[in-house]
Amino acid sequence: MPRIIVEVMPKPEILDPQGKAIVNALPHLGFTEFSGVRQGKRFELTVDGEVTEEILQQARKAAAEMLSNPVIEDVVAVRVDDEGDAA
């Protein structure tokens, strides 16, 4: 079944304490290549049948109105997952 992937990230001006904790822990685990981390959310919306432009528009609306908090988060992507990846 096709899926629509929605990705949400904190707005750039919003502090990201989870990202900060991760970036501070990475060097202790041997990962010294990274200087910043921002943690976001990913939603997978499963669709019965074909993903039409109308369904994609409904996913964008759900992302803006329910899946994200527009005060502190941006919806950065709403896309159809053609490959069925789980990452």
N, CA, C and O atoms as CSV, one atom per row, in Angstrom:
chain,resi,resn,atom,element,x,y,z
A,1,MET,N,N,0.841,-1.180,0.000
A,1,MET,CA,C,0.000,0.000,0.000
A,1,MET,C,C,0.886,1.244,0.000
A,1,MET,O,O,1.919,1.275,0.670
A,2,PRO,N,N,0.484,2.259,-0.746
A,2,PRO,CA,C,1.289,3.471,-0.776
A,2,PRO,C,C,1.239,4.211,0.559
A,2,PRO,O,O,0.280,4.118,1.325
A,3,ARG,N,N,2.320,4.947,0.796
A,3,ARG,CA,C,2.400,5.751,2.013
A,3,ARG,C,C,2.753,7.184,1.649
A,3,ARG,O,O,3.431,7.447,0.656
A,4,ILE,N,N,2.277,8.093,2.471
A,4,ILE,CA,C,2.682,9.491,2.384
A,4,ILE,C,C,3.540,9.766,3.601
A,4,ILE,O,O,3.144,9.477,4.730
A,5,ILE,N,N,4.714,10.323,3.370
A,5,ILE,CA,C,5.653,10.641,4.441
A,5,ILE,C,C,5.539,12.127,4.748
A,5,ILE,O,O,5.603,12.967,3.850
A,6,VAL,N,N,5.370,12.439,6.026
A,6,VAL,CA,C,5.325,13.824,6.488
A,6,VAL,C,C,6.492,14.016,7.455
A,6,VAL,O,O,6.637,13.266,8.420
A,7,GLU,N,N,7.320,15.022,7.188
A,7,GLU,CA,C,8.463,15.327,8.060
A,7,GLU,C,C,8.264,16.701,8.679
A,7,GLU,O,O,7.948,17.672,7.991
A,8,VAL,N,N,8.452,16.763,9.983
A,8,VAL,CA,C,8.253,17.988,10.760
A,8,VAL,C,C,9.527,18.269,11.550
A,8,VAL,O,O,10.105,17.365,12.155
A,9,MET,N,N,9.958,19.524,11.541
A,9,MET,CA,C,11.165,19.919,12.275
A,9,MET,C,C,10.864,21.147,13.134
A,9,MET,O,O,9.968,21.929,12.814
A,10,PRO,N,N,11.619,21.314,14.230
A,10,PRO,CA,C,11.471,22.540,15.000
A,10,PRO,C,C,11.865,23.740,14.137
A,10,PRO,O,O,12.774,23.646,13.313
A,11,LYS,N,N,11.186,24.852,14.327
A,11,LYS,CA,C,11.578,26.079,13.616
A,11,LYS,C,C,13.016,26.425,13.990
A,11,LYS,O,O,13.450,26.139,15.106
A,12,PRO,N,N,13.762,27.038,13.065
A,12,PRO,CA,C,15.182,27.328,13.331
A,12,PRO,C,C,15.415,28.163,14.592
A,12,PRO,O,O,16.433,27.999,15.265
A,13,GLU,N,N,14.490,29.044,14.910
A,13,GLU,CA,C,14.670,29.918,16.076
A,13,GLU,C,C,14.290,29.257,17.400
A,13,GLU,O,O,14.486,29.841,18.466
A,14,ILE,N,N,13.752,28.052,17.335
A,14,ILE,CA,C,13.341,27.328,18.539
A,14,ILE,C,C,14.494,26.459,19.032
A,14,ILE,O,O,15.121,25.742,18.252
A,15,LEU,N,N,14.764,26.529,20.320
A,15,LEU,CA,C,15.791,25.672,20.901
A,15,LEU,C,C,15.373,24.211,20.770
A,15,LEU,O,O,14.190,23.882,20.862
A,16,ASP,N,N,16.350,23.348,20.556
A,16,ASP,CA,C,16.095,21.924,20.385
A,16,ASP,C,C,16.908,21.156,21.432
A,16,ASP,O,O,18.007,20.689,21.132
A,17,PRO,N,N,16.383,21.018,22.657
A,17,PRO,CA,C,17.157,20.369,23.713
A,17,PRO,C,C,17.502,18.913,23.408
A,17,PRO,O,O,18.560,18.438,23.820
A,18,GLN,N,N,16.634,18.200,22.699
A,18,GLN,CA,C,16.952,16.812,22.349
A,18,GLN,C,C,18.116,16.768,21.367
A,18,GLN,O,O,19.019,15.944,21.510
A,19,GLY,N,N,18.098,17.641,20.381
A,19,GLY,CA,C,19.197,17.711,19.434
A,19,GLY,C,C,20.501,18.078,20.108
A,19,GLY,O,O,21.555,17.528,19.787
A,20,LYS,N,N,20.426,19.019,21.054
A,20,LYS,CA,C,21.626,19.434,21.789
A,20,LYS,C,C,22.184,18.272,22.608
A,20,LYS,O,O,23.398,18.065,22.638
A,21,ALA,N,N,21.315,17.516,23.268
A,21,ALA,CA,C,21.762,16.366,24.052
A,21,ALA,C,C,22.420,15.321,23.153
A,21,ALA,O,O,23.427,14.718,23.524
A,22,ILE,N,N,21.848,15.112,21.979
A,22,ILE,CA,C,22.418,14.130,21.054
A,22,ILE,C,C,23.790,14.577,20.571
A,22,ILE,O,O,24.736,13.789,20.574
A,23,VAL,N,N,23.907,15.840,20.155
A,23,VAL,CA,C,25.195,16.318,19.632
A,23,VAL,C,C,26.266,16.310,20.717
A,23,VAL,O,O,27.444,16.112,20.419
A,24,ASN,N,N,25.878,16.520,21.954
A,24,ASN,CA,C,26.849,16.465,23.057
A,24,ASN,C,C,27.279,15.029,23.360
A,24,ASN,O,O,28.399,14.806,23.820
A,25,ALA,N,N,26.408,14.058,23.109
A,25,ALA,CA,C,26.725,12.655,23.387
A,25,ALA,C,C,27.529,11.996,22.268
A,25,ALA,O,O,28.281,11.056,22.526
A,26,LEU,N,N,27.388,12.464,21.051
A,26,LEU,CA,C,28.047,11.824,19.907
A,26,LEU,C,C,29.561,11.675,20.072
A,26,LEU,O,O,30.077,10.588,19.809
A,27,PRO,N,N,30.307,12.713,20.494
A,27,PRO,CA,C,31.757,12.544,20.631
A,27,PRO,C,C,32.150,11.472,21.655
A,27,PRO,O,O,33.173,10.806,21.500
A,28,HIS,N,N,31.341,11.312,22.686
A,28,HIS,CA,C,31.625,10.295,23.707
A,28,HIS,C,C,31.484,8.875,23.151
A,28,HIS,O,O,32.010,7.915,23.714
A,29,LEU,N,N,30.761,8.767,22.032
A,29,LEU,CA,C,30.566,7.464,21.393
A,29,LEU,C,C,31.470,7.298,20.167
A,29,LEU,O,O,31.336,6.334,19.413
A,30,GLY,N,N,32.396,8.255,19.978
A,30,GLY,CA,C,33.344,8.162,18.881
A,30,GLY,C,C,32.918,8.851,17.603
A,30,GLY,O,O,33.613,8.746,16.592
A,31,PHE,N,N,31.799,9.550,17.615
A,31,PHE,CA,C,31.325,10.270,16.429
A,31,PHE,C,C,31.713,11.737,16.563
A,31,PHE,O,O,30.981,12.525,17.163
A,32,THR,N,N,32.858,12.101,16.007
A,32,THR,CA,C,33.371,13.465,16.163
A,32,THR,C,C,33.155,14.325,14.920
A,32,THR,O,O,33.552,15.490,14.900
A,33,GLU,N,N,32.534,13.767,13.888
A,33,GLU,CA,C,32.372,14.476,12.629
A,33,GLU,C,C,31.207,15.471,12.619
A,33,GLU,O,O,31.098,16.282,11.700
A,34,PHE,N,N,30.349,15.417,13.619
A,34,PHE,CA,C,29.104,16.173,13.574
A,34,PHE,C,C,29.119,17.341,14.553
A,34,PHE,O,O,29.486,17.186,15.718
A,35,SER,N,N,28.718,18.507,14.065
A,35,SER,CA,C,28.734,19.696,14.915
A,35,SER,C,C,27.340,20.159,15.317
A,35,SER,O,O,27.209,21.060,16.146
A,36,GLY,N,N,26.309,19.568,14.753
A,36,GLY,CA,C,24.959,19.972,15.102
A,36,GLY,C,C,23.958,18.868,14.831
A,36,GLY,O,O,24.143,18.045,13.934
A,37,VAL,N,N,22.897,18.862,15.618
A,37,VAL,CA,C,21.799,17.908,15.439
A,37,VAL,C,C,20.503,18.644,15.728
A,37,VAL,O,O,20.410,19.383,16.708
A,38,ARG,N,N,19.503,18.444,14.877
A,38,ARG,CA,C,18.139,18.906,15.141
A,38,ARG,C,C,17.267,17.664,15.020
A,38,ARG,O,O,17.341,16.935,14.032
A,39,GLN,N,N,16.458,17.436,16.014
A,39,GLN,CA,C,15.594,16.252,16.008
A,39,GLN,C,C,14.191,16.660,15.606
A,39,GLN,O,O,13.626,17.614,16.140
A,40,GLY,N,N,13.633,15.918,14.650
A,40,GLY,CA,C,12.279,16.178,14.188
A,40,GLY,C,C,11.400,14.961,14.326
A,40,GLY,O,O,11.712,14.024,15.061
A,41,LYS,N,N,10.282,14.991,13.599
A,41,LYS,CA,C,9.319,13.893,13.633
A,41,LYS,C,C,9.023,13.456,12.201
A,41,LYS,O,O,9.047,14.262,11.271
A,42,ARG,N,N,8.745,12.179,12.048
A,42,ARG,CA,C,8.350,11.619,10.759
A,42,ARG,C,C,7.051,10.856,10.967
A,42,ARG,O,O,6.928,10.055,11.894
A,43,PHE,N,N,6.087,11.113,10.096
A,43,PHE,CA,C,4.812,10.411,10.118
A,43,PHE,C,C,4.671,9.644,8.817
A,43,PHE,O,O,5.057,10.143,7.760
A,44,GLU,N,N,4.121,8.435,8.879
A,44,GLU,CA,C,3.841,7.623,7.694
A,44,GLU,C,C,2.342,7.399,7.624
A,44,GLU,O,O,1.760,6.725,8.474
A,45,LEU,N,N,1.727,7.970,6.605
A,45,LEU,CA,C,0.286,7.854,6.413
A,45,LEU,C,C,0.034,6.811,5.326
A,45,LEU,O,O,0.412,7.017,4.173
A,46,THR,N,N,-0.592,5.710,5.677
A,46,THR,CA,C,-0.875,4.643,4.720
A,46,THR,C,C,-2.181,4.961,3.989
A,46,THR,O,O,-3.165,5.385,4.596
A,47,VAL,N,N,-2.162,4.748,2.687
A,47,VAL,CA,C,-3.320,5.053,1.842
A,47,VAL,C,C,-3.827,3.757,1.213
A,47,VAL,O,O,-3.045,2.975,0.674
A,48,ASP,N,N,-5.120,3.539,1.283
A,48,ASP,CA,C,-5.735,2.421,0.572
A,48,ASP,C,C,-6.008,2.881,-0.849
A,48,ASP,O,O,-6.843,3.758,-1.069
A,49,GLY,N,N,-5.319,2.304,-1.805
A,49,GLY,CA,C,-5.504,2.702,-3.198
A,49,GLY,C,C,-4.454,3.705,-3.644
A,49,GLY,O,O,-3.432,3.892,-2.983
A,50,GLU,N,N,-4.718,4.341,-4.765
A,50,GLU,CA,C,-3.783,5.282,-5.379
A,50,GLU,C,C,-3.760,6.612,-4.631
A,50,GLU,O,O,-4.785,7.073,-4.129
A,51,VAL,N,N,-2.579,7.220,-4.564
A,51,VAL,CA,C,-2.449,8.541,-3.962
A,51,VAL,C,C,-2.740,9.574,-5.048
A,51,VAL,O,O,-1.947,9.764,-5.970
A,52,THR,N,N,-3.874,10.226,-4.923
A,52,THR,CA,C,-4.264,11.267,-5.874
A,52,THR,C,C,-3.794,12.623,-5.348
A,52,THR,O,O,-3.366,12.743,-4.200
A,53,GLU,N,N,-3.878,13.623,-6.193
A,53,GLU,CA,C,-3.519,14.982,-5.772
A,53,GLU,C,C,-4.430,15.440,-4.632
A,53,GLU,O,O,-3.987,16.170,-3.745
A,54,GLU,N,N,-5.683,15.025,-4.648
A,54,GLU,CA,C,-6.626,15.378,-3.582
A,54,GLU,C,C,-6.190,14.766,-2.241
A,54,GLU,O,O,-6.230,15.431,-1.206
A,55,ILE,N,N,-5.775,13.501,-2.275
A,55,ILE,CA,C,-5.311,12.836,-1.048
A,55,ILE,C,C,-4.022,13.486,-0.556
A,55,ILE,O,O,-3.846,13.684,0.647
A,56,LEU,N,N,-3.128,13.813,-1.470
A,56,LEU,CA,C,-1.889,14.486,-1.086
A,56,LEU,C,C,-2.187,15.852,-0.467
A,56,LEU,O,O,-1.527,16.251,0.493
A,57,GLN,N,N,-3.160,16.559,-0.999
A,57,GLN,CA,C,-3.553,17.853,-0.434
A,57,GLN,C,C,-4.139,17.669,0.962
A,57,GLN,O,O,-3.892,18.488,1.847
A,58,GLN,N,N,-4.907,16.611,1.169
A,58,GLN,CA,C,-5.446,16.321,2.498
A,58,GLN,C,C,-4.312,16.009,3.481
A,58,GLN,O,O,-4.378,16.395,4.648
A,59,ALA,N,N,-3.281,15.315,3.012
A,59,ALA,CA,C,-2.123,15.018,3.863
A,59,ALA,C,C,-1.413,16.315,4.251
A,59,ALA,O,O,-0.996,16.476,5.398
A,60,ARG,N,N,-1.275,17.236,3.299
A,60,ARG,CA,C,-0.653,18.534,3.607
A,60,ARG,C,C,-1.468,19.299,4.648
A,60,ARG,O,O,-0.914,19.926,5.550
A,61,LYS,N,N,-2.788,19.235,4.507
A,61,LYS,CA,C,-3.669,19.913,5.462
A,61,LYS,C,C,-3.553,19.279,6.851
A,61,LYS,O,O,-3.465,19.988,7.854
A,62,ALA,N,N,-3.553,17.949,6.906
A,62,ALA,CA,C,-3.392,17.256,8.190
A,62,ALA,C,C,-2.046,17.592,8.811
A,62,ALA,O,O,-1.949,17.784,10.023
A,63,ALA,N,N,-1.003,17.664,7.984
A,63,ALA,CA,C,0.335,17.998,8.485
A,63,ALA,C,C,0.345,19.383,9.110
A,63,ALA,O,O,0.918,19.581,10.181
A,64,ALA,N,N,-0.279,20.331,8.451
A,64,ALA,CA,C,-0.285,21.718,8.942
A,64,ALA,C,C,-1.184,21.902,10.157
A,64,ALA,O,O,-0.863,22.679,11.056
A,65,GLU,N,N,-2.311,21.192,10.188
A,65,GLU,CA,C,-3.301,21.441,11.226
A,65,GLU,C,C,-3.238,20.481,12.411
A,65,GLU,O,O,-3.680,20.829,13.506
A,66,MET,N,N,-2.689,19.263,12.209
A,66,MET,CA,C,-2.734,18.292,13.290
A,66,MET,C,C,-1.393,17.659,13.634
A,66,MET,O,O,-1.094,17.434,14.807
A,67,LEU,N,N,-0.591,17.374,12.629
A,67,LEU,CA,C,0.654,16.652,12.878
A,67,LEU,C,C,1.789,17.561,13.343
A,67,LEU,O,O,2.808,17.079,13.837
A,68,SER,N,N,1.620,18.856,13.189
A,68,SER,CA,C,2.653,19.796,13.621
A,68,SER,C,C,2.034,20.877,14.500
A,68,SER,O,O,0.830,21.131,14.458
A,69,ASN,N,N,2.885,21.496,15.288
A,69,ASN,CA,C,2.487,22.661,16.074
A,69,ASN,C,C,3.068,23.870,15.350
A,69,ASN,O,O,4.270,24.118,15.452
A,70,PRO,N,N,2.246,24.634,14.617
A,70,PRO,CA,C,2.775,25.711,13.784
A,70,PRO,C,C,3.471,26.834,14.543
A,70,PRO,O,O,4.165,27.649,13.935
A,71,VAL,N,N,3.302,26.888,15.835
A,71,VAL,CA,C,3.988,27.910,16.630
A,71,VAL,C,C,5.471,27.590,16.734
A,71,VAL,O,O,6.304,28.496,16.710
A,72,ILE,N,N,5.811,26.304,16.852
A,72,ILE,CA,C,7.211,25.941,17.092
A,72,ILE,C,C,7.796,24.995,16.038
A,72,ILE,O,O,8.989,24.694,16.080
A,73,GLU,N,N,6.961,24.516,15.080
A,73,GLU,CA,C,7.437,23.534,14.112
A,73,GLU,C,C,7.082,23.939,12.689
A,73,GLU,O,O,6.102,24.644,12.446
A,74,ASP,N,N,7.912,23.470,11.749
A,74,ASP,CA,C,7.647,23.618,10.318
A,74,ASP,C,C,7.432,22.238,9.712
A,74,ASP,O,O,8.125,21.281,10.059
A,75,VAL,N,N,6.469,22.146,8.806
A,75,VAL,CA,C,6.333,20.945,7.987
A,75,VAL,C,C,7.343,21.116,6.855
A,75,VAL,O,O,7.205,22.021,6.032
A,76,VAL,N,N,8.351,20.257,6.812
A,76,VAL,CA,C,9.420,20.423,5.829
A,76,VAL,C,C,9.253,19.534,4.604
A,76,VAL,O,O,9.880,19.784,3.574
A,77,ALA,N,N,8.418,18.499,4.694
A,77,ALA,CA,C,8.196,17.631,3.537
A,77,ALA,C,C,6.891,16.865,3.680
A,77,ALA,O,O,6.546,16.383,4.759
A,78,VAL,N,N,6.182,16.767,2.576
A,78,VAL,CA,C,5.027,15.882,2.441
A,78,VAL,C,C,5.214,15.226,1.082
A,78,VAL,O,O,5.098,15.882,0.047
A,79,ARG,N,N,5.504,13.924,1.091
A,79,ARG,CA,C,5.842,13.254,-0.172
A,79,ARG,C,C,5.290,11.836,-0.184
A,79,ARG,O,O,5.040,11.235,0.861
A,80,VAL,N,N,5.112,11.329,-1.369
A,80,VAL,CA,C,4.677,9.946,-1.553
A,80,VAL,C,C,5.904,9.050,-1.484
A,80,VAL,O,O,6.922,9.330,-2.117
A,81,ASP,N,N,5.805,7.987,-0.722
A,81,ASP,CA,C,6.880,7.005,-0.585
A,81,ASP,C,C,6.669,5.929,-1.637
A,81,ASP,O,O,5.942,4.962,-1.412
A,82,ASP,N,N,7.304,6.103,-2.778
A,82,ASP,CA,C,7.149,5.160,-3.886
A,82,ASP,C,C,7.882,3.852,-3.655
A,82,ASP,O,O,7.513,2.827,-4.228
A,83,GLU,N,N,8.908,3.870,-2.828
A,83,GLU,CA,C,9.771,2.702,-2.665
A,83,GLU,C,C,9.392,1.843,-1.477
A,83,GLU,O,O,9.913,0.737,-1.331
A,84,GLY,N,N,8.495,2.321,-0.620
A,84,GLY,CA,C,8.106,1.539,0.544
A,84,GLY,C,C,9.220,1.404,1.562
A,84,GLY,O,O,9.276,0.419,2.298
A,85,ASP,N,N,10.127,2.409,1.611
A,85,ASP,CA,C,11.228,2.325,2.572
A,85,ASP,C,C,10.720,2.491,3.980
A,85,ASP,O,O,9.688,3.125,4.201
A,86,ALA,N,N,11.425,1.935,4.927
A,86,ALA,CA,C,11.040,2.034,6.337
A,86,ALA,C,C,11.963,2.966,7.090
A,86,ALA,O,O,11.851,3.079,8.310
A,87,ALA,N,N,12.863,3.630,6.411
A,87,ALA,CA,C,13.823,4.512,7.081
A,87,ALA,C,C,13.258,5.892,7.248
A,87,ALA,O,O,13.927,6.771,7.792
